[in-house]
Amino acid sequence: MRYLPLTLLPVVYAQQHAFETKQELWAAKYGAQADLSYTGPLSYSHLPYTRCLDDSSTTFDIAVLGMPFDTTTSYRPGARFGPYAIRSGSRRQSAGAGYALEWMTNPYTRAEVIDCGDVPISPYDNALAVDQMETAYTTLLARPVNGSASARTAKLAHDGVEHPRILTLGGDHTIVLPILRSLHQVYGPISVIHFDAHIDTWPSLGGITEQSRVTHGTFFTLAFEEGLMSNTSIHAGIRNKLQGPELIEHDEEVGFELIMAEDIDNLGTDEIVKHIRQRIGNSPVYLSFDIDTIDPSQAPATGTPEPAGWTGRETKRILRGLAGLNFVGADIVEVAPAYDNAGDITGILAAGLADDFLALLVTDEPPKRQVKRRQSLADEL
C-alpha cells in the first residue's frame, strides 16, 4: 500500500474542496433557476406542490385542494377543469409578492400554505366520487397544523385541537356536501355564507335513484336533512328565477336568509357586510363561493350564468368586511374554462378571489386603510 507524504495532504484536500464547491457557469453568473410568472410547474400561486394524500408527514396551516368534479350539473358541464383554470389564473400571483394593498397584509407570511394537488375523483360513479371527496377532506382535516399561524380553530372544534383549514378549488357546487360532512365531524353544525346567483336549496324529490337526489342545486337541502348546518346561514348575490315563492319558504326552513344581487343598489356594500356579520355571529362558518355571483361580463366561464350580477370589485369589498369571522374553510366553484374568453378573465378573477379567501383565513378584523385626503380643485382655487 502506498501513502502520500504528509506534506502533500493539505494540497490534495484543498484541490478536492475547490472541486466540490466550484459553481457551474449558470449558478455563478445568474444564481438560482427561479420560475417566472409564466414558467414552472403549475401550482396555485407558485406554492410548493405536494400530493398530500400520499404523504402523511406533510403539515400545513392551510391547504389548497382541487376537486375536479362536475357530473351533477344541470346545464353546462366543464367545471372539472376549474382547478386547472384557477391555478393557471394564479400564475401572476406568488407568496413572495403576495402583499395586498387592500388587505394591508401578505397572507402567505402568516400561515404555512401549500398546494395539495387534486383529489383523484371518479368521473363515472357519483356515489363513489362523493365518498372520495369526503374521505380526502377528512384525511387532511385530521392532520396536525404546521403551527405558523395563530390558533384559530381549537376553540371551535369539539376535540379542542387546532385543525388546518382547506381552500377548495371546484368543481361543481355539489362538492360542498362532502365537505360539510367532514367539517361536521370536527365542529358540529356549520353556518354557511353562500355567494351565488342561485339558492341551491331546491327540494330533493328523490328521482329515479337515491343518488339522483344529489345535484349542484340540492346539496344544501341534503346537508340540512343530515343536520350538518346551523339555522344561521345566508345567501348573497341571489338573482335566479324560481317555480314560485314556496321555494323561498323552503329555503328559510333550510336555514338561510337572503341577500339579493340588487340589494347592493339600495344598501351598499357596508350594509350588506353588517347584515352578514350579524347573521353569522360567533359560529363556525364556511364560505362557499360560486363564480356566477359575478356578472357574466366579468366571469363568463361558468355552467349556469345569470345576468345582472355583482362586479369583482364590489364582491372583494364585501369579502374584506367579513374578516374576523370564525372561518373553518372556503371554496370557489363552478369555474368552467371552456366558456371563458381569450383573456382567461374568469380564471384570473377566481384566482384573485381565492387569494382574498386566504386573507380571510388569517386576519382577525377587516383592514382599516387610511385614505389620505387629496386636495380638490376647489381647495386649490
TITIMAR-355379 format. One record per residue (C-alpha): residue number from 1; x, y negated, z negated; chain; residue in three letters. Coordinates in nm, 2 decimals. Example, Ala and Ser with C-alpha at 12.3 -4.5 7.8 and 13.67 -1.06 7.14 Angstrom:
<pts>
PT_i_east_north_up_ch_aa
PT_1_1.23_0.45_-0.78_A_ALA
PT_2_1.37_0.11_-0.71_A_SER
</pts>
This chain:
<pts>
PT_i_east_north_up_ch_aa
PT_1_0.00_0.00_0.00_A_MET
PT_2_0.14_-0.34_0.10_A_ARG
PT_3_0.09_-0.65_-0.12_A_TYR
PT_4_0.10_-1.02_-0.03_A_LEU
PT_5_0.37_-1.22_-0.21_A_PRO
PT_6_0.22_-1.42_-0.50_A_LEU
PT_7_0.33_-1.74_-0.33_A_THR
PT_8_0.10_-1.68_-0.03_A_LEU
PT_9_-0.22_-1.61_-0.22_A_LEU
PT_10_-0.32_-1.98_-0.27_A_PRO
PT_11_-0.27_-2.04_0.11_A_VAL
PT_12_-0.48_-1.74_0.21_A_VAL
PT_13_-0.76_-1.83_-0.04_A_TYR
PT_14_-0.77_-2.19_0.09_A_ALA
PT_15_-0.80_-2.07_0.45_A_GLN
PT_16_-1.08_-1.83_0.36_A_GLN
PT_17_-1.26_-2.11_0.16_A_HIS
PT_18_-1.23_-2.35_0.45_A_ALA
PT_19_-1.38_-2.10_0.69_A_PHE
PT_20_-1.67_-2.03_0.46_A_GLU
PT_21_-1.77_-2.39_0.41_A_THR
PT_22_-1.70_-2.53_0.75_A_LYS
PT_23_-2.02_-2.66_0.90_A_GLN
PT_24_-2.13_-2.58_1.25_A_GLU
PT_25_-2.14_-2.87_1.50_A_LEU
PT_26_-2.51_-2.95_1.48_A_TRP
PT_27_-2.52_-2.95_1.10_A_ALA
PT_28_-2.20_-3.16_1.08_A_ALA
PT_29_-2.33_-3.41_1.32_A_LYS
PT_30_-2.71_-3.43_1.26_A_TYR
PT_31_-2.79_-3.24_0.94_A_GLY
PT_32_-3.09_-3.02_0.88_A_ALA
PT_33_-3.31_-2.89_1.15_A_GLN
PT_34_-3.61_-3.09_1.05_A_ALA
PT_35_-3.96_-3.04_1.20_A_ASP
PT_36_-4.11_-3.34_1.38_A_LEU
PT_37_-4.48_-3.42_1.35_A_SER
PT_38_-4.54_-3.23_1.68_A_TYR
PT_39_-4.30_-2.94_1.63_A_THR
PT_40_-4.25_-2.65_1.39_A_GLY
PT_41_-4.48_-2.36_1.28_A_PRO
PT_42_-4.85_-2.46_1.24_A_LEU
PT_43_-4.95_-2.51_0.88_A_SER
PT_44_-5.16_-2.77_0.71_A_TYR
PT_45_-4.96_-3.10_0.68_A_SER
PT_46_-4.64_-2.90_0.74_A_HIS
PT_47_-4.68_-2.74_0.40_A_LEU
PT_48_-4.50_-2.42_0.31_A_PRO
PT_49_-4.69_-2.13_0.47_A_TYR
PT_50_-4.74_-1.82_0.28_A_THR
PT_51_-4.96_-1.52_0.32_A_ARG
PT_52_-5.07_-1.55_-0.05_A_CYS
PT_53_-5.29_-1.24_-0.05_A_LEU
PT_54_-4.98_-1.03_0.03_A_ASP
PT_55_-4.75_-1.19_-0.23_A_ASP
PT_56_-4.88_-1.18_-0.59_A_SER
PT_57_-4.58_-1.37_-0.71_A_SER
PT_58_-4.68_-1.69_-0.52_A_THR
PT_59_-4.81_-1.96_-0.76_A_THR
PT_60_-4.97_-2.29_-0.68_A_PHE
PT_61_-5.19_-2.55_-0.82_A_ASP
PT_62_-5.39_-2.60_-0.50_A_ILE
PT_63_-5.41_-2.36_-0.21_A_ALA
PT_64_-5.52_-2.44_0.14_A_VAL
PT_65_-5.71_-2.13_0.27_A_LEU
PT_66_-5.86_-2.07_0.61_A_GLY
PT_67_-6.19_-1.87_0.65_A_MET
PT_68_-6.23_-1.83_1.03_A_PRO
PT_69_-6.59_-1.70_1.01_A_PHE
PT_70_-6.88_-1.82_1.25_A_ASP
PT_71_-7.11_-1.52_1.31_A_THR
PT_72_-7.41_-1.66_1.12_A_THR
PT_73_-7.45_-1.98_1.32_A_THR
PT_74_-7.79_-2.08_1.46_A_SER
PT_75_-7.69_-2.29_1.76_A_TYR
PT_76_-7.33_-2.33_1.89_A_ARG
PT_77_-7.07_-2.09_1.77_A_PRO
PT_78_-6.69_-2.15_1.76_A_GLY
PT_79_-6.62_-2.26_1.40_A_ALA
PT_80_-6.39_-1.95_1.36_A_ARG
PT_81_-6.13_-2.18_1.53_A_PHE
PT_82_-6.19_-2.45_1.27_A_GLY
PT_83_-5.89_-2.37_1.05_A_PRO
PT_84_-5.66_-2.38_1.35_A_TYR
PT_85_-5.81_-2.71_1.47_A_ALA
PT_86_-5.78_-2.88_1.13_A_ILE
PT_87_-5.42_-2.76_1.09_A_ARG
PT_88_-5.35_-2.89_1.43_A_SER
PT_89_-5.52_-3.22_1.35_A_GLY
PT_90_-5.29_-3.25_1.04_A_SER
PT_91_-4.97_-3.24_1.24_A_ARG
PT_92_-4.90_-3.61_1.17_A_ARG
PT_93_-4.96_-3.56_0.80_A_GLN
PT_94_-4.69_-3.44_0.56_A_SER
PT_95_-4.61_-3.42_0.19_A_ALA
PT_96_-4.31_-3.65_0.23_A_GLY
PT_97_-4.52_-3.92_0.39_A_ALA
PT_98_-4.84_-3.85_0.20_A_GLY
PT_99_-4.88_-4.18_0.01_A_TYR
PT_100_-5.23_-4.31_0.10_A_ALA
PT_101_-5.28_-4.68_0.07_A_LEU
PT_102_-5.65_-4.65_-0.01_A_GLU
PT_103_-5.58_-4.39_-0.29_A_TRP
PT_104_-5.26_-4.56_-0.41_A_MET
PT_105_-5.11_-4.21_-0.46_A_THR
PT_106_-4.95_-3.92_-0.29_A_ASN
PT_107_-5.15_-3.60_-0.39_A_PRO
PT_108_-4.86_-3.38_-0.28_A_TYR
PT_109_-4.64_-3.52_-0.56_A_THR
PT_110_-4.90_-3.45_-0.83_A_ARG
PT_111_-4.95_-3.08_-0.77_A_ALA
PT_112_-4.79_-2.78_-0.60_A_GLU
PT_113_-4.99_-2.74_-0.28_A_VAL
PT_114_-4.92_-2.46_-0.03_A_ILE
PT_115_-5.09_-2.33_0.28_A_ASP
PT_116_-5.21_-1.97_0.20_A_CYS
PT_117_-5.29_-1.89_0.56_A_GLY
PT_118_-5.63_-1.74_0.67_A_ASP
PT_119_-5.84_-1.46_0.53_A_VAL
PT_120_-5.85_-1.17_0.79_A_PRO
PT_121_-6.23_-1.16_0.84_A_ILE
PT_122_-6.42_-0.91_1.03_A_SER
PT_123_-6.59_-1.07_1.34_A_PRO
PT_124_-6.81_-0.76_1.38_A_TYR
PT_125_-6.97_-0.69_1.04_A_ASP
PT_126_-7.11_-0.99_0.85_A_ASN
PT_127_-7.16_-0.80_0.52_A_ALA
PT_128_-6.80_-0.69_0.53_A_LEU
PT_129_-6.69_-1.04_0.62_A_ALA
PT_130_-6.87_-1.20_0.32_A_VAL
PT_131_-6.72_-0.95_0.09_A_ASP
PT_132_-6.37_-1.01_0.23_A_GLN
PT_133_-6.41_-1.38_0.17_A_MET
PT_134_-6.53_-1.34_-0.18_A_GLU
PT_135_-6.25_-1.09_-0.26_A_THR
PT_136_-5.99_-1.32_-0.12_A_ALA
PT_137_-6.11_-1.62_-0.31_A_TYR
PT_138_-6.15_-1.43_-0.63_A_THR
PT_139_-5.79_-1.30_-0.59_A_THR
PT_140_-5.64_-1.64_-0.55_A_LEU
PT_141_-5.86_-1.79_-0.82_A_LEU
PT_142_-5.71_-1.55_-1.07_A_ALA
PT_143_-5.35_-1.65_-1.00_A_ARG
PT_144_-5.16_-1.84_-1.27_A_PRO
PT_145_-5.12_-2.21_-1.18_A_VAL
PT_146_-4.78_-2.34_-1.09_A_ASN
PT_147_-4.80_-2.60_-1.37_A_GLY
PT_148_-4.70_-2.90_-1.17_A_SER
PT_149_-5.04_-3.06_-1.21_A_ALA
PT_150_-5.20_-3.17_-1.54_A_SER
PT_151_-5.45_-2.94_-1.70_A_ALA
PT_152_-5.79_-2.99_-1.54_A_ARG
PT_153_-5.99_-2.67_-1.52_A_THR
PT_154_-5.92_-2.49_-1.86_A_ALA
PT_155_-6.19_-2.70_-2.04_A_LYS
PT_156_-6.44_-2.58_-1.78_A_LEU
PT_157_-6.35_-2.22_-1.75_A_ALA
PT_158_-6.52_-1.95_-1.96_A_HIS
PT_159_-6.18_-1.80_-2.04_A_ASP
PT_160_-6.03_-2.13_-2.14_A_GLY
PT_161_-5.75_-2.07_-1.89_A_VAL
PT_162_-5.63_-2.31_-1.62_A_GLU
PT_163_-5.72_-2.18_-1.28_A_HIS
PT_164_-5.59_-2.30_-0.94_A_PRO
PT_165_-5.82_-2.49_-0.70_A_ARG
PT_166_-5.87_-2.39_-0.34_A_ILE
PT_167_-5.93_-2.62_-0.04_A_LEU
PT_168_-6.10_-2.40_0.22_A_THR
PT_169_-6.10_-2.47_0.59_A_LEU
PT_170_-6.41_-2.32_0.76_A_GLY
PT_171_-6.56_-2.15_0.94_A_GLY
PT_172_-6.94_-2.20_0.94_A_ASP
PT_173_-7.11_-2.31_0.63_A_HIS
PT_174_-7.20_-1.96_0.52_A_THR
PT_175_-6.86_-1.93_0.36_A_ILE
PT_176_-6.99_-2.13_0.06_A_VAL
PT_177_-7.20_-1.83_-0.06_A_LEU
PT_178_-6.90_-1.60_-0.13_A_PRO
PT_179_-6.71_-1.90_-0.27_A_ILE
PT_180_-6.98_-1.98_-0.52_A_LEU
PT_181_-7.00_-1.62_-0.62_A_ARG
PT_182_-6.63_-1.63_-0.70_A_SER
PT_183_-6.64_-1.96_-0.89_A_LEU
PT_184_-6.94_-1.85_-1.09_A_HIS
PT_185_-6.73_-1.57_-1.24_A_GLN
PT_186_-6.49_-1.83_-1.39_A_VAL
PT_187_-6.71_-2.14_-1.45_A_TYR
PT_188_-7.07_-2.02_-1.46_A_GLY
PT_189_-7.33_-2.22_-1.27_A_PRO
PT_190_-7.18_-2.49_-1.05_A_ILE
PT_191_-7.31_-2.83_-0.93_A_SER
PT_192_-7.26_-2.89_-0.56_A_VAL
PT_193_-7.20_-3.22_-0.38_A_ILE
PT_194_-7.31_-3.13_-0.03_A_HIS
PT_195_-7.22_-3.37_0.25_A_PHE
PT_196_-7.42_-3.26_0.56_A_ASP
PT_197_-7.67_-3.36_0.82_A_ALA
PT_198_-7.88_-3.06_0.72_A_HIS
PT_199_-8.02_-2.95_0.38_A_ILE
PT_200_-7.91_-2.58_0.43_A_ASP
PT_201_-8.17_-2.47_0.18_A_THR
PT_202_-8.41_-2.31_0.42_A_TRP
PT_203_-8.61_-2.03_0.26_A_PRO
PT_204_-8.46_-1.69_0.32_A_SER
PT_205_-8.76_-1.49_0.45_A_LEU
PT_206_-8.59_-1.16_0.50_A_GLY
PT_207_-8.59_-1.10_0.87_A_GLY
PT_208_-8.53_-0.76_1.02_A_ILE
PT_209_-8.25_-0.66_0.78_A_THR
PT_210_-8.13_-0.78_0.44_A_GLU
PT_211_-7.81_-0.91_0.59_A_GLN
PT_212_-8.01_-1.13_0.84_A_SER
PT_213_-8.11_-1.34_0.54_A_ARG
PT_214_-7.76_-1.47_0.52_A_VAL
PT_215_-7.71_-1.77_0.75_A_THR
PT_216_-7.54_-2.11_0.76_A_HIS
PT_217_-7.88_-2.26_0.68_A_GLY
PT_218_-8.00_-2.03_0.40_A_THR
PT_219_-7.69_-1.98_0.18_A_PHE
PT_220_-7.78_-2.24_-0.08_A_PHE
PT_221_-8.12_-2.07_-0.13_A_THR
PT_222_-7.94_-1.73_-0.18_A_LEU
PT_223_-7.70_-1.89_-0.42_A_ALA
PT_224_-7.99_-2.03_-0.62_A_PHE
PT_225_-8.17_-1.69_-0.62_A_GLU
PT_226_-7.84_-1.54_-0.76_A_GLU
PT_227_-7.82_-1.81_-1.03_A_GLY
PT_228_-7.49_-1.95_-0.90_A_LEU
PT_229_-7.58_-2.32_-0.91_A_MET
PT_230_-7.70_-2.56_-1.16_A_SER
PT_231_-8.00_-2.78_-1.10_A_ASN
PT_232_-7.79_-3.09_-1.08_A_THR
PT_233_-7.67_-3.07_-0.72_A_SER
PT_234_-7.71_-3.34_-0.45_A_ILE
PT_235_-7.71_-3.37_-0.07_A_HIS
PT_236_-7.55_-3.67_0.11_A_ALA
PT_237_-7.59_-3.78_0.47_A_GLY
PT_238_-7.90_-3.58_0.55_A_ILE
PT_239_-8.09_-3.66_0.87_A_ARG
PT_240_-8.22_-3.33_1.02_A_ASN
PT_241_-8.58_-3.27_1.12_A_LYS
PT_242_-8.79_-3.01_0.94_A_LEU
PT_243_-9.10_-2.80_0.98_A_GLN
PT_244_-9.27_-3.00_0.71_A_GLY
PT_245_-9.24_-3.17_0.37_A_PRO
PT_246_-9.28_-2.84_0.19_A_GLU
PT_247_-8.92_-2.77_0.27_A_LEU
PT_248_-8.81_-3.07_0.07_A_ILE
PT_249_-9.02_-2.94_-0.22_A_GLU
PT_250_-8.83_-2.61_-0.19_A_HIS
PT_251_-8.50_-2.80_-0.17_A_ASP
PT_252_-8.58_-2.96_-0.51_A_GLU
PT_253_-8.66_-2.62_-0.66_A_GLU
PT_254_-8.32_-2.50_-0.54_A_VAL
PT_255_-8.17_-2.79_-0.75_A_GLY
PT_256_-8.09_-3.07_-0.50_A_PHE
PT_257_-8.16_-3.44_-0.49_A_GLU
PT_258_-8.14_-3.61_-0.15_A_LEU
PT_259_-7.95_-3.90_-0.01_A_ILE
PT_260_-8.05_-3.97_0.35_A_MET
PT_261_-7.80_-4.09_0.60_A_ALA
PT_262_-8.00_-4.41_0.65_A_GLU
PT_263_-7.99_-4.49_0.27_A_ASP
PT_264_-7.64_-4.63_0.33_A_ILE
PT_265_-7.80_-4.93_0.50_A_ASP
PT_266_-8.02_-5.02_0.20_A_ASN
PT_267_-7.80_-4.90_-0.09_A_LEU
PT_268_-7.44_-4.94_0.04_A_GLY
PT_269_-7.16_-4.71_-0.04_A_THR
PT_270_-7.12_-4.82_-0.41_A_ASP
PT_271_-7.48_-4.74_-0.50_A_GLU
PT_272_-7.45_-4.40_-0.33_A_ILE
PT_273_-7.14_-4.33_-0.53_A_VAL
PT_274_-7.31_-4.43_-0.85_A_LYS
PT_275_-7.61_-4.21_-0.78_A_HIS
PT_276_-7.39_-3.90_-0.71_A_ILE
PT_277_-7.19_-3.95_-1.02_A_ARG
PT_278_-7.50_-3.99_-1.24_A_GLN
PT_279_-7.64_-3.67_-1.09_A_ARG
PT_280_-7.33_-3.46_-1.14_A_ILE
PT_281_-7.23_-3.58_-1.48_A_GLY
PT_282_-6.96_-3.37_-1.65_A_ASN
PT_283_-7.05_-3.04_-1.50_A_SER
PT_284_-6.80_-2.83_-1.30_A_PRO
PT_285_-6.86_-2.94_-0.94_A_VAL
PT_286_-6.79_-2.80_-0.59_A_TYR
PT_287_-6.75_-3.03_-0.29_A_LEU
PT_288_-6.88_-2.89_0.04_A_SER
PT_289_-6.84_-3.10_0.35_A_PHE
PT_290_-6.99_-3.02_0.68_A_ASP
PT_291_-6.82_-3.22_0.96_A_ILE
PT_292_-7.16_-3.30_1.11_A_ASP
PT_293_-7.21_-3.55_0.82_A_THR
PT_294_-7.01_-3.78_1.05_A_ILE
PT_295_-7.18_-3.93_1.36_A_ASP
PT_296_-7.11_-3.72_1.67_A_PRO
PT_297_-6.95_-4.02_1.84_A_SER
PT_298_-6.66_-3.97_1.59_A_GLN
PT_299_-6.69_-3.59_1.54_A_ALA
PT_300_-6.84_-3.42_1.84_A_PRO
PT_301_-6.68_-3.08_1.78_A_ALA
PT_302_-6.95_-2.91_1.57_A_THR
PT_303_-7.21_-2.65_1.61_A_GLY
PT_304_-7.53_-2.85_1.52_A_THR
PT_305_-7.46_-3.22_1.60_A_PRO
PT_306_-7.71_-3.48_1.48_A_GLU
PT_307_-7.72_-3.84_1.59_A_PRO
PT_308_-7.71_-4.15_1.36_A_ALA
PT_309_-7.46_-4.01_1.11_A_GLY
PT_310_-7.21_-4.19_0.88_A_TRP
PT_311_-6.88_-4.32_1.01_A_THR
PT_312_-6.55_-4.18_0.89_A_GLY
PT_313_-6.46_-4.50_0.71_A_ARG
PT_314_-6.80_-4.51_0.52_A_GLU
PT_315_-6.76_-4.15_0.42_A_THR
PT_316_-6.40_-4.18_0.30_A_LYS
PT_317_-6.50_-4.48_0.09_A_ARG
PT_318_-6.77_-4.27_-0.08_A_ILE
PT_319_-6.53_-3.99_-0.14_A_LEU
PT_320_-6.28_-4.22_-0.32_A_ARG
PT_321_-6.56_-4.33_-0.55_A_GLY
PT_322_-6.61_-3.97_-0.67_A_LEU
PT_323_-6.26_-3.93_-0.82_A_ALA
PT_324_-6.26_-3.81_-1.17_A_GLY
PT_325_-6.55_-3.57_-1.15_A_LEU
PT_326_-6.47_-3.21_-1.25_A_ASN
PT_327_-6.39_-3.07_-0.91_A_PHE
PT_328_-6.32_-2.69_-0.91_A_VAL
PT_329_-6.29_-2.65_-0.54_A_GLY
PT_330_-6.37_-2.80_-0.20_A_ALA
PT_331_-6.42_-2.71_0.16_A_ASP
PT_332_-6.46_-2.86_0.51_A_ILE
PT_333_-6.67_-2.66_0.75_A_VAL
PT_334_-6.83_-2.63_1.09_A_GLU
PT_335_-6.54_-2.77_1.30_A_VAL
PT_336_-6.58_-2.61_1.64_A_ALA
PT_337_-6.30_-2.74_1.86_A_PRO
PT_338_-6.44_-2.61_2.19_A_ALA
PT_339_-6.67_-2.91_2.18_A_TYR
PT_340_-6.41_-3.17_2.10_A_ASP
PT_341_-6.29_-3.43_2.34_A_ASN
PT_342_-5.94_-3.45_2.49_A_ALA
PT_343_-5.81_-3.65_2.20_A_GLY
PT_344_-5.90_-3.38_1.94_A_ASP
PT_345_-6.07_-3.65_1.73_A_ILE
PT_346_-6.28_-3.41_1.53_A_THR
PT_347_-5.98_-3.20_1.41_A_GLY
PT_348_-5.78_-3.52_1.33_A_ILE
PT_349_-6.07_-3.66_1.13_A_LEU
PT_350_-6.13_-3.33_0.95_A_ALA
PT_351_-5.76_-3.31_0.85_A_ALA
PT_352_-5.77_-3.67_0.72_A_GLY
PT_353_-6.08_-3.59_0.51_A_LEU
PT_354_-5.91_-3.27_0.38_A_ALA
PT_355_-5.63_-3.50_0.25_A_ASP
PT_356_-5.89_-3.70_0.07_A_ASP
PT_357_-6.02_-3.38_-0.09_A_PHE
PT_358_-5.67_-3.31_-0.22_A_LEU
PT_359_-5.66_-3.66_-0.38_A_ALA
PT_360_-5.99_-3.59_-0.54_A_LEU
PT_361_-5.85_-3.27_-0.70_A_LEU
PT_362_-5.56_-3.46_-0.86_A_VAL
PT_363_-5.68_-3.80_-0.96_A_THR
PT_364_-5.87_-3.90_-1.28_A_ASP
PT_365_-6.06_-4.20_-1.16_A_GLU
PT_366_-6.13_-4.40_-0.84_A_PRO
PT_367_-5.85_-4.61_-0.72_A_PRO
PT_368_-5.86_-4.98_-0.82_A_LYS
PT_369_-5.69_-5.15_-0.54_A_ARG
PT_370_-5.62_-5.52_-0.59_A_GLN
PT_371_-5.70_-5.71_-0.27_A_VAL
PT_372_-5.52_-6.04_-0.26_A_LYS
PT_373_-5.74_-6.33_-0.16_A_ARG
PT_374_-5.64_-6.48_0.17_A_ARG
PT_375_-5.67_-6.85_0.22_A_GLN
PT_376_-5.95_-6.92_0.46_A_SER
PT_377_-5.95_-7.17_0.73_A_LEU
PT_378_-6.19_-7.39_0.53_A_ALA
PT_379_-5.94_-7.39_0.24_A_ASP
PT_380_-5.66_-7.49_0.47_A_GLU
PT_381_-5.87_-7.78_0.61_A_LEU
</pts>
